C-alpha cells in the first residue's frame, strides 16, 4: 500500500510544494511544529532512510541543503534544524525546521495550526529564495 508521501508524489493528495526534481520533492509539513517546517523526500518509496541507495541518500542531502538555505532566508531563525525520525510515515524523509533553540525540535510538543492561505504564503516565500 502506498504511503501518504507516495500519494503526494502521485498527485493524489495535495501539498504545499516547495520544490521538486526527478528524484526528490520538498513540501511544507501539514502538521508543523513551526511555520516553515518542511519535509524532503525521495520520490521512490523506501521506508527507512538508511535503506536508500548511497547515491540517493547523498542526493537527498544535497537537495535538502538547497531547500534549507531557502527556508532560512524566508523564515527568521538562528538555524535550520534537520532531523530524521522515520516512524510516523513509512517513507524516508527529512524534517527541515527553522529553530532558535534545541527545544524547537521537540516532536512531543503540540503541532501548530496554520490556515491554507498562510501555508500558501509561506511556501511561495520559501520558493522565492530558490
PALORO-898323 format. One record per residue: x, y, z of N, C-alpha, C, O in turn; residue in three letters; residue number from 1. Coordinates in nm, 3 decimals. Example, Ala and Ser with C-alpha at 12.3 -4.5 7.8 and 13.67 -1.06 7.14 Angstrom:
! PALORO-898323
R      n_xx      n_yy      n_zz     ca_xx     ca_yy     ca_zz      c_xx      c_yy      c_zz      o_xx      o_yy      o_zz    aa     i
R     1.319    -0.569     0.780     1.230    -0.450     0.780     1.320    -0.330     0.780     1.424    -0.332     0.846   ALA     1
R     1.285    -0.225     0.708     1.367    -0.106     0.714     1.290     0.003     0.787     1.341     0.114     0.804   SER     2
END
This chain:
! PALORO-898323
R      n_xx      n_yy      n_zz     ca_xx     ca_yy     ca_zz      c_xx      c_yy      c_zz      o_xx      o_yy      o_zz    aa     i
R     0.085    -0.118     0.000     0.000     0.000     0.000     0.089     0.125     0.000     0.179     0.136     0.083   UNK     1
R     0.065     0.218    -0.093     0.149     0.338    -0.100     0.137     0.424     0.026     0.030     0.435     0.085   UNK     2
R     0.248     0.484     0.066     0.247     0.575     0.180     0.176     0.705     0.141     0.155     0.732     0.022   UNK     3
R     0.142     0.784     0.240     0.081     0.914     0.214     0.176     1.000     0.129     0.130     1.080     0.046   UNK     4
R     0.306     0.985     0.149     0.402     1.063     0.071     0.403     1.017    -0.075     0.416     1.100    -0.165   UNK     5
R     0.389     0.888    -0.099     0.381     0.839    -0.237     0.255     0.892    -0.305     0.256     0.921    -0.425   UNK     6
R     0.148     0.905    -0.228     0.024     0.962    -0.283     0.041     1.110    -0.314    -0.018     1.160    -0.410   UNK     7
R     0.121     1.180    -0.236     0.152     1.321    -0.265     0.235     1.328    -0.393     0.206     1.410    -0.480   UNK     8
R     0.336     1.244    -0.405     0.419     1.241    -0.525     0.333     1.215    -0.649     0.355     1.276    -0.753   UNK     9
R     0.237     1.124    -0.637     0.149     1.087    -0.750     0.043     1.192    -0.779    -0.029     1.181    -0.879   UNK    10
R     0.031     1.294    -0.693    -0.069     1.398    -0.714    -0.207     1.359    -0.663    -0.305     1.428    -0.692   UNK    11
R    -0.217     1.249    -0.589    -0.345     1.204    -0.535    -0.386     1.284    -0.411    -0.505     1.294    -0.380   UNK    12
R    -0.289     1.338    -0.343    -0.311     1.421    -0.224    -0.237     1.552    -0.248    -0.120     1.551    -0.286   UNK    13
R    -0.303     1.667    -0.226    -0.235     1.795    -0.248    -0.131     1.823    -0.140    -0.135     1.767    -0.030   UNK    14
R    -0.038     1.912    -0.173     0.062     1.956    -0.076     0.099     2.100    -0.106     0.064     2.154    -0.211   UNK    15
R     0.170     2.161    -0.014     0.225     2.296    -0.033     0.368     2.277    -0.080     0.463     2.277    -0.001   UNK    16
R     0.381     2.260    -0.212     0.508     2.224    -0.273     0.608     2.339    -0.266     0.575     2.455    -0.292   UNK    17
R     0.730     2.303    -0.230     0.841     2.398    -0.229     0.924     2.379    -0.356     0.951     2.475    -0.428   UNK    18
R     0.965     2.256    -0.382     1.049     2.228    -0.499     1.045     2.080    -0.529     1.013     1.998    -0.443   UNK    19
R     1.080     2.047    -0.653     1.095     1.906    -0.689     1.184     1.894    -0.811     1.201     1.988    -0.889   UNK    20
R     1.240     1.776    -0.825     1.310     1.738    -0.946     1.270     1.594    -0.976     1.173     1.545    -0.919   UNK    21
R     1.342     1.527    -1.062     1.305     1.390    -1.097     1.307     1.294    -0.979     1.229     1.199    -0.974   UNK    22
R     1.396     1.318    -0.882     1.416     1.224    -0.773     1.358     1.265    -0.638     1.327     1.179    -0.555   UNK    23
R     1.341     1.396    -0.614     1.307     1.443    -0.480     1.195     1.546    -0.482     1.169     1.611    -0.583   UNK    24
R     1.129     1.559    -0.367     1.019     1.654    -0.350     1.031     1.716    -0.212     1.058     1.646    -0.114   UNK    25
R     1.011     1.847    -0.204     1.008     1.919    -0.077     0.873     1.990    -0.066     0.828     2.055    -0.161   UNK    26
R     0.811     1.977     0.050     0.680     2.041     0.073     0.664     2.072     0.221     0.731     2.012     0.306   UNK    27
R     0.575     2.167     0.251     0.551     2.202     0.390     0.482     2.087     0.463     0.394     2.021     0.408   UNK    28
R     0.523     2.066     0.586     0.459     1.966     0.671     0.316     2.013     0.700     0.296     2.127     0.742   UNK    29
R     0.218     1.927     0.679     0.078     1.961     0.704     0.048     1.975     0.853    -0.051     2.037     0.891   UNK    30
R     0.134     1.918     0.937     0.118     1.925     1.083     0.249     1.977     1.143     0.321     1.902     1.209   UNK    31
R     0.278     2.105     1.120     0.410     2.158     1.155     0.430     2.187     1.303     0.334     2.209     1.378   UNK    32
R     0.556     2.186     1.343     0.593     2.233     1.476     0.609     2.384     1.476     0.592     2.449     1.579   UNK    33
R     0.642     2.440     1.359     0.654     2.585     1.345     0.638     2.620     1.197     0.649     2.534     1.110   UNK    34
R     0.613     2.748     1.170     0.600     2.794     1.032     0.729     2.765     0.956     0.838     2.791     1.005   UNK    35
R     0.715     2.711     0.837     0.830     2.679     0.754     0.880     2.537     0.769     0.973     2.497     0.699   UNK    36
R     0.820     2.459     0.859     0.858     2.318     0.879     0.835     2.244     0.747     0.722     2.232     0.700   UNK    37
R     0.944     2.197     0.690     0.942     2.140     0.555     0.988     1.994     0.558     1.077     1.956     0.635   UNK    38
R     0.926     1.914     0.474     0.965     1.775     0.457     1.032     1.757     0.322     0.987     1.815     0.222   UNK    39
R     1.137     1.679     0.317     1.206     1.649     0.192     1.209     1.497     0.179     1.253     1.427     0.270   UNK    40
R     1.163     1.448     0.064     1.151     1.304     0.044     1.210     1.261    -0.090     1.213     1.340    -0.184   UNK    41
R     1.256     1.137    -0.097     1.284     1.081    -0.229     1.149     1.040    -0.289     1.060     0.996    -0.217   UNK    42
R     1.134     1.056    -0.418     1.008     1.017    -0.481     0.989     0.866    -0.480     0.876     0.817    -0.475   UNK    43
R     1.097     0.793    -0.484     1.091     0.648    -0.476     1.063     0.609    -0.331     1.137     0.649    -0.242   UNK    44
R     0.958     0.532    -0.308     0.921     0.495    -0.171     1.012     0.388    -0.115     1.014     0.274    -0.161   UNK    45
R     1.089     0.429    -0.015     1.173     0.338     0.064     1.144     0.375     0.208     1.150     0.492     0.244   UNK    46
R     1.112     0.278     0.291     1.069     0.303     0.428     1.177     0.369     0.514     1.150     0.470     0.579   UNK    47
R     1.296     0.315     0.514     1.399     0.356     0.609     1.510     0.432     0.537     1.563     0.385     0.436   UNK    48
R     1.544     0.548     0.590     1.644     0.634     0.527     1.772     0.559     0.492     1.828     0.578     0.384   UNK    49
R     1.818     0.474     0.582     1.945     0.406     0.559     1.933     0.280     0.474     2.030     0.205     0.458   UNK    50
R     1.814     0.258     0.419     1.797     0.157     0.315     1.803     0.218     0.176     1.799     0.146     0.076   UNK    51
R     1.812     0.350     0.169     1.825     0.417     0.039     1.961     0.381    -0.021     2.059     0.365     0.052   UNK    52
R     1.967     0.369    -0.153     2.099     0.354    -0.216     2.186     0.475    -0.181     2.135     0.586    -0.163   UNK    53
R     2.317     0.454    -0.171     2.408     0.562    -0.132     2.390     0.687    -0.218     2.389     0.799    -0.166   UNK    54
R     2.377     0.669    -0.347     2.363     0.782    -0.438     2.234     0.860    -0.410     2.233     0.983    -0.417   UNK    55
R     2.127     0.791    -0.378     2.000     0.856    -0.346     2.009     0.930    -0.213     1.961     1.043    -0.202   UNK    56
R     2.069     0.866    -0.113     2.086     0.931     0.017     2.168     1.059     0.004     2.132     1.162     0.059   UNK    57
R     2.277     1.052    -0.069     2.360     1.171    -0.091     2.282     1.279    -0.165     2.288     1.396    -0.130   UNK    58
R     2.209     1.239    -0.267     2.128     1.334    -0.343     2.020     1.398    -0.259     1.991     1.517    -0.275   UNK    59
R     1.959     1.320    -0.168     1.857     1.374    -0.078     1.916     1.483     0.011     1.853     1.586     0.033   UNK    60
R     2.036     1.460     0.061     2.101     1.559     0.148     2.138     1.686     0.070     2.122     1.797     0.121   UNK    61
R     2.187     1.670    -0.051     2.222     1.786    -0.134     2.097     1.865    -0.168     2.096     1.988    -0.160   UNK    62
R     1.990     1.796    -0.207     1.863     1.863    -0.238     1.811     1.934    -0.113     1.764     2.047    -0.121   UNK    63
R     1.819     1.867     0.004     1.775     1.926     0.130     1.853     2.053     0.163     1.797     2.149     0.218   UNK    64
R     1.981     2.054     0.130     2.064     2.171     0.158     2.011     2.295     0.086     2.003     2.402     0.146   UNK    65
R     1.974     2.280    -0.040     1.922     2.396    -0.115     1.789     2.443    -0.056     1.762     2.563    -0.052   UNK    66
R     1.707     2.350    -0.013     1.579     2.385     0.047     1.601     2.454     0.182     1.537     2.555     0.212   UNK    67
R     1.693     2.400     0.263     1.722     2.459     0.393     1.769     2.603     0.381     1.729     2.688     0.460   UNK    68
R     1.852     2.631     0.283     1.901     2.768     0.264     1.786     2.863     0.228     1.786     2.978     0.271   UNK    69
R     1.690     2.814     0.150     1.574     2.897     0.114     1.483     2.919     0.235     1.432     3.029     0.256   UNK    70
R     1.461     2.814     0.314     1.378     2.827     0.434     1.442     2.927     0.529     1.372     3.010     0.588   UNK    71
R     1.573     2.920     0.545     1.644     3.010     0.636     1.629     3.156     0.595     1.621     3.243     0.681   UNK    72
R     1.626     3.182     0.466     1.607     3.319     0.417     1.462     3.365     0.433     1.436     3.483     0.452   UNK    73
R     1.369     3.271     0.424     1.227     3.306     0.426     1.169     3.321     0.566     1.078     3.401     0.588   UNK    74
R     1.221     3.244     0.661     1.166     3.239     0.797     1.274     3.283     0.896     1.378     3.219     0.905   UNK    75
R     1.251     3.391     0.969     1.352     3.437     1.066     1.382     3.327     1.169     1.293     3.275     1.236   UNK    76
R     1.511     3.293     1.182     1.554     3.189     1.276     1.705     3.194     1.290     1.773     3.258     1.210   UNK    77
R     1.757     3.125     1.391     1.902     3.116     1.409     1.963     3.012     1.317     2.074     3.031     1.266   UNK    78
R     1.892     2.900     1.297     1.942     2.790     1.214     1.825     2.714     1.155     1.709     2.734     1.191   UNK    79
R     1.859     2.626     1.063     1.763     2.527     1.016     1.805     2.394     1.078     1.913     2.341     1.050   UNK    80
R     1.718     2.342     1.162     1.742     2.213     1.223     1.703     2.104     1.125     1.610     2.120     1.045   UNK    81
R     1.773     1.994     1.132     1.741     1.880     1.047     1.729     1.758     1.135     1.813     1.733     1.222   UNK    82
R     1.624     1.681     1.111     1.607     1.558     1.186     1.544     1.451     1.099     1.469     1.480     1.005   UNK    83
R     1.576     1.329     1.132     1.517     1.213     1.068     1.464     1.126     1.181     1.540     1.079     1.265   UNK    84
R     1.335     1.105     1.181     1.276     1.017     1.282     1.232     0.888     1.215     1.272     0.779     1.254   UNK    85
R     1.150     0.903     1.114     1.115     0.789     1.031     1.015     0.691     1.087     1.001     0.581     1.034   UNK    86
R     0.945     0.728     1.193     0.846     0.636     1.250     0.704     0.671     1.209     0.617     0.583     1.204   UNK    87
R     0.678     0.797     1.179     0.542     0.842     1.156     0.487     0.808     1.017     0.367     0.787     1.002   UNK    88
R     0.572     0.801     0.916     0.531     0.766     0.779     0.635     0.668     0.725     0.755     0.696     0.732   UNK    89
R     0.591     0.555     0.671     0.687     0.456     0.621     0.744     0.493     0.484     0.731     0.419     0.387   UNK    90
R     0.806     0.608     0.479     0.867     0.661     0.356     0.980     0.752     0.402     0.955     0.849     0.474   UNK    91
R     1.101     0.723     0.363     1.217     0.801     0.409     1.191     0.951     0.389     1.142     0.993     0.285   UNK    92
R     1.224     1.029     0.490     1.206     1.174     0.479     1.292     1.247     0.582     1.332     1.192     0.685   UNK    93
R     1.318     1.373     0.550     1.398     1.461     0.633     1.310     1.579     0.674     1.239     1.636     0.591   UNK    94
R     1.315     1.616     0.801     1.246     1.735     0.851     1.346     1.850     0.851     1.456     1.837     0.906   UNK    95
R     1.311     1.960     0.789     1.388     2.084     0.796     1.304     2.185     0.872     1.191     2.216     0.832   UNK    96
R     1.359     2.238     0.983     1.279     2.326     1.066     1.355     2.450     1.108     1.469     2.441     1.154   UNK    97
R     1.294     2.567     1.090     1.355     2.689     1.142     1.355     2.683     1.295     1.250     2.663     1.357   UNK    98
R     1.472     2.700     1.354     1.480     2.689     1.500     1.562     2.804     1.559     1.646     2.865     1.493   UNK    99
R     1.533     2.831     1.685     1.610     2.927     1.762     1.676     2.861     1.882     1.757     2.923     1.951   UNK   100
R     1.640     2.735     1.907     1.697     2.658     2.017     1.662     2.511     1.999     1.575     2.477     1.919   UNK   101
R     1.730     2.426     2.072     1.711     2.282     2.062     1.568     2.242     2.093     1.514     2.151     2.031   UNK   102
R     1.505     2.309     2.189     1.368     2.274     2.228     1.269     2.289     2.113     1.162     2.227     2.115   UNK   103
R     1.302     2.371     2.015     1.213     2.389     1.900     1.194     2.260     1.820     1.098     2.248     1.744   UNK   104
R     1.285     2.165     1.837     1.278     2.040     1.761     1.220     1.925     1.844     1.239     1.808     1.811   UNK   105
R     1.150     1.958     1.951     1.089     1.858     2.037     0.957     1.814     1.973     0.858     1.888     1.976   UNK   106
R     0.955     1.694     1.917     0.837     1.645     1.846     0.723     1.605     1.938     0.615     1.571     1.891   UNK   107
R     0.745     1.608     2.069     0.635     1.578     2.161     0.553     1.703     2.193     0.447     1.693     2.255   UNK   108
R     0.600     1.819     2.150     0.521     1.939     2.172     0.404     1.944     2.073     0.411     1.882     1.967   UNK   109
R     0.299     2.018     2.106     0.182     2.024     2.017     0.217     2.086     1.881     0.299     2.177     1.871   UNK   110
R     0.153     2.035     1.779     0.169     2.091     1.645     0.093     2.222     1.640    -0.002     2.242     1.717   UNK   111
R     0.133     2.312     1.552     0.062     2.438     1.538    -0.036     2.426     1.421    -0.023     2.339     1.335   UNK   112
R    -0.132     2.514     1.420    -0.231     2.517     1.313    -0.208     2.642     1.229    -0.207     2.754     1.281   UNK   113
R    -0.190     2.623     1.100    -0.169     2.735     1.008    -0.274     2.720     0.898    -0.287     2.613     0.838   UNK   114
R    -0.349     2.828     0.871    -0.455     2.817     0.771    -0.396     2.808     0.629    -0.279     2.837     0.606   UNK   115
R    -0.481     2.766     0.537    -0.441     2.738     0.399    -0.373     2.859     0.334    -0.270     2.844     0.269   UNK   116
R    -0.431     2.976     0.351    -0.373     3.097     0.289    -0.232     3.123     0.340    -0.142     3.156     0.262   UNK   117
R    -0.211     3.109     0.470    -0.079     3.133     0.527     0.021     3.027     0.480     0.136     3.059     0.452   UNK   118
R    -0.024     2.902     0.472     0.064     2.795     0.422     0.107     2.827     0.279     0.224     2.810     0.244   UNK   119
R     0.014     2.872     0.196     0.047     2.907     0.058     0.146     3.024     0.054     0.238     3.025    -0.028   UNK   120
R     0.126     3.121     0.143     0.217     3.236     0.150     0.357     3.192     0.193     0.456     3.237     0.135   UNK   121
R     0.364     3.106     0.293     0.495     3.056     0.340     0.565     2.978     0.229     0.684     2.999     0.204   UNK   122
R     0.492     2.891     0.162     0.552     2.811     0.053     0.604     2.903    -0.058     0.714     2.883    -0.109   UNK   123
R     0.525     3.002    -0.095     0.567     3.095    -0.200     0.691     3.174    -0.158     0.780     3.198    -0.239   UNK   124
R     0.696     3.215    -0.033     0.811     3.291     0.016     0.938     3.204     0.012     1.044     3.250    -0.030   UNK   125
R     0.926     3.079     0.055     1.042     2.989     0.050     1.085     2.968    -0.094     1.204     2.976    -0.125   UNK   126
R     0.989     2.942    -0.183     1.022     2.921    -0.325     1.092     3.042    -0.385     1.177     3.028    -0.473   UNK   127
R     1.058     3.161    -0.338     1.119     3.283    -0.394     1.269     3.290    -0.368     1.339     3.367    -0.434   UNK   128
R     1.320     3.212    -0.273     1.462     3.212    -0.241     1.539     3.094    -0.303     1.658     3.076    -0.277   UNK   129
R     1.471     3.017    -0.385     1.539     2.905    -0.452     1.608     2.953    -0.580     1.670     2.873    -0.649   UNK   130
END
